[in-house]
Amino acid sequence: MSHEALASELGTNIGPLRASPAPARVATCAAYARIRKMADGAIGPTNTTPTTFVDAPNGVKYAYRRFGAETETPLLLLPRFRGDMDTWDPGLLDTLAAERPVVLFDNRGVSSTSGRTPSTIAEMARDVIAFCEAVGLSAVDLLGFSLGGFVAQETALIRPHLIRRLILAATSPQGAPDLHGWRKDIADAVRRDEPGGAELLYTFFKPTETSQAAGREYLGRFLARTFDRDVSSTLQTRDAHYDAVCDWGIPDHGKLQRLSGIVQPTFVCNGDADAMIPPRFTHLMGGLIPDAIVKIYPDAGHGFLFQHHAEFAEDVNRFLDA
């Protein structure tokens, strides 16, 4: 769904979700009014930095944004399934940007970047490297969320000197058991042609009053950018991303040993009730990556970093400054 369509849909369909086998929709204009009030005045760098483009030698024109304090090592963020530069949480990014340069980009074929989205994590990682070379990033801290965490692991393995420190949020290792695609209700929700606010709340936030309320606040923040928004990703991107998720999740115990090759200090984190990528895989990665620390955030699902955005930003900044 386009960001504009989602904003329109929120006017009638957003509301508290019940724990149920499929996304629930509750009409409430009052909830929409609360969301727009939360979005008012959101004028930090996340929402005011224009999109820039760079032509890479591989023929791809990458869309990106760079903002924040110009300290030593930029923090490059890799988004979720079907994610783009505008699906991050401005509340999180503005806090990170107060202490370091933040770089967002759309990978090949995603949203405002040219080309067709590849269907393997290895190809996506090669594009991360191509983008970094095109914009002159010789070393970065790397934060990968969900599918972006798959890509972050692969990038750290095939180009280790590019990555100084690594953050793996709500993600899993290649070859882990019981992750060959997502649970049917989750997959059906996120693979809709035009998923809306109800699907995001159902899949990203725990079915508790506090978590759902935090999810509605996130929707308000991420819709607050009013100019130069990313265009919606295509269904080709959706299908390629899900092919990559399934390929990454083919059970293969030997692939787990690859994690021992991640030499960077690594922060592995998740919510305690992630239905997409359960936290047991977070603990698995924490045990197999040699220099890893693990944190599980309470009363939270896949979108824990948006629900606990202030705490997570503080944790990330502390980790990167260590």
Secondary structure, 3 states (H helix, E strand, C coil): CCHHHHHHHHHHHCCCCCCCCCCCCCCCHHHHHHHHHHHCCCCCHHHHCCCEEEECCCCCEEEEEEEECCCCCCEEEECCCCCCCCCCCHHHHHHHHCCCEEEEECCCCCCCCCCCCCCCHHHHHHHHHHHHHHHCCCCEEEEEECHHHHHHHHHHHHCHHHEEEEEEECCCCCCCCCCCCCCHHHHHHHCCCCCCHHHHHHHHCCCCHHHHHHHHHHHHHHCCCCCCCCCCCCHHHHHHHHHHHHHHCCCCHHHHHHHHHCCCCEEEEEECCCCCCCHHHHHHHHHHCCCEEEEEECCCCCCHHHHCHHHHHHHHHHHHHC
